[in-house]
């Protein structure tokens, strides 16, 4: 599986990108790999900001900041599963015919798809710090994620 071409294709056609993954045999480890990939890329995206903080505030070592960030990201795993389950319940209430696995796959693949933008967000936070540029970028990335996720969840719920 080539991850980068799949991500690029999913930006162009989110439903088609997810459809390709839904066509594979059902595999929870496969879906979990997407979540772990997102968490790993999100962790790496925090390095520039942690470096900036360590430089501006020498009393806050970078290693401690990164360890705390990594543990915090790992603690979100149950939240992502809960969000996928909630989205499945809402979609089911609206007439969706998908599966719980499809809802998880849609959310986790949407997260992976948006992860390159998270790297850009991390660089922005590291070089510019907090400000209007970082806020605008955070909003744009959030909207991109929501858009991708909605299109992917719609595809997963077609059944």
SULSULMO-V352859 format. One record per helix or strand. SS is the DSSP state (h for helix, s for strand). FROM is the first residue (numbers start at 1). TO is the last residue. If there is no record, write none. Layout:
SS,FROM,TO ; SS,FROM,TO
//
This chain:
h,3,12 ; h,14,22 ; h,28,45 ; h,47,56 ; h,62,75 ; h,77,93 ; h,100,128 ; h,132,156
//
